[in-house]
């Protein structure tokens, strides 16, 4: 069963409560999303580590409920 945009947003907001978050359903199928996340949690981290934190926040749902996620992450000044 695909992941709804509301479920995706809730998972990301739970992990990154201070985040500015924008999610777009790319194919209209609940399976392919683009997410832009700006959070102080990313401050001082490489882009790869930022993305690892996002995938960890999704708790194994990538590749199952969520097929594809195009990520854009950025740190935010505290």
C-alpha positions in Angstrom: 0.0 0.0 0.0 1.5 3.4 -1.0 2.4 6.0 1.6 0.1 9.0 1.7 1.6 12.5 1.7 0.1 13.0 5.2 1.9 9.9 6.5 5.2 11.0 4.9 4.8 14.5 6.3 4.0 13.2 9.8 7.1 10.9 9.8 9.3 13.7 8.8 7.8 16.3 11.2 8.2 13.8 14.0 11.9 13.4 13.3 12.6 17.0 12.4 10.0 19.1 14.4 11.7 22.4 13.5 11.7 21.7 9.8 10.5 23.8 7.0 9.0 21.0 4.9 7.6 20.9 1.3 6.4 17.6 -0.2 5.3 17.1 -3.7 3.6 13.9 -5.1 5.5 13.6 -8.4 3.4 10.9 -10.1 0.0 11.2 -8.3 0.3 7.6 -7.2 1.5 8.1 -3.5 4.7 6.3 -4.5 7.0 8.9 -5.9 7.7 12.1 -3.9 10.0 15.0 -3.8 10.7 16.5 -0.4 12.6 19.7 0.6 13.6 19.7 4.3 15.3 22.6 6.0 16.2 21.8 9.6 18.8 22.7 12.3 19.2 19.0 12.6 21.3 19.2 9.4 23.7 21.9 10.6 27.3 20.9 10.2 26.4 17.6 8.4 27.4 16.5 4.9 24.6 16.1 2.4 25.0 12.3 2.6 24.6 12.3 6.4 21.5 14.6 6.1 19.9 12.1 3.7 20.8 9.2 6.0 19.0 10.9 8.8 15.9 11.3 6.6 16.0 7.6 5.5 16.4 6.6 9.2 13.3 8.7 10.1 11.3 6.8 7.6 12.0 3.6 9.5 12.4 1.1 6.7 9.5 2.4 4.6 11.7 3.2 1.6 11.5 0.5 -1.0 8.2 -0.7 0.5 5.4 1.8 1.0 7.5 4.5 -0.5 9.1 3.6 -3.8 11.0 6.8 -4.6 11.9 10.0 -2.7 13.8 12.8 -4.4 15.5 14.6 -1.5 16.6 18.2 -1.1 18.0 18.9 2.4 19.6 22.0 3.8 20.8 23.2 7.2 19.1 26.1 8.9 20.8 28.6 11.1 19.8 28.1 14.7 
